[in-house]
Structure formats: structure tokens, C-alpha cells
Amino acid sequence: MALLNILHFPDPRLRQKALPIKKVDDDIRQLAHDMLETMYDAPGIGLAATQVNEQKRLIVIDVSEEKDSPLFLINPELLVTEGERDFEEGCLSVPEAYEMVTRADKIRVRALNLQGELFEMEADGILATCIQHEMDHLEGKLFVDYLSNLKRQRIKKRLEKHQKQKL
């Protein structure tokens, strides 16, 4: 396994839409496990392939305290949304920024697993929020897009300044 480089806002590659995965093979499984290792190391609870510059419809998530319940979603589709919930979100691609975002409280999603098998699942609370957040990445959308233009610009300027200081 290998740690992957996570892209940071406002990198334009984060705005690219991911392409469907046509075949779940060993390369996809390796990417999924590398993404999971990268997410745990960051540390985070979710990571989309687009965040590591792979334009593939693949998400890894683990919202468990023990970090022992990974969820792999390949070509995920949101089937049902229900209710609303405000949750303070952060993002590995937008470090040290946390803001309230309103999303569906309960969802039903369809995806492929690492064996290429189609499955459906229901989620609520933090798992539902995380799945929706990561699915947004596959569409080139970031949680900062839900914020006011002023808040988004402040976060962008702070991250750009931080990037310049690293150089």
C-alpha cells in the first residue's frame, strides 16, 4: 500500500467530474486500499478518488471510532434523500476549515463493492453526511460551495497563503 498525495482547494483538478469505473479489477482494489491508508493517515473519515487526482467514481469511508469498518463505494448513486440535518463539515482537501452544511439526514445509496457486486444501503447521521460529501467530490463540488462567497474567499485566501509559506 502507498500514501497518496491529497489535492488542496483551490486546485482546479478538484473541480473535474469523475468517470464511471467500467471494471472492478485489481488496480481499482489497490487504489481503494491506498486511498483508505491515505485517509487514515491524514486523518479523515472519507476520501474520494478525485481528491488524490484519480478521476474515478470511487469513495472510501470509515466513520467508526476504531477505524476498523471501511466502506468502499464504486460508482455510487444516491437513490433517496429524506429530511435535513446541519453538520459541521471539514475536508482533507480544505485543511483546517470547518463550517456548518445542511444535507439530507437519511439516504439510500446504490454502489458496487470491491468484488464488483451491486448493493444498496441506507445511512443516516454522520455516515449519510459523509457519503453525500464524498459523492459531491465525484461531481467536482466541495463543501465550501455551500458557503457564502465571503466565507469561501476567506478560506481560499488562507489556504493560498499557507501554500506559499510552504514553498
Order of alpha helices (4+ residues) and beta strands (2+ residues): alpha-beta-beta-beta-beta-beta-beta-beta-alpha-alpha
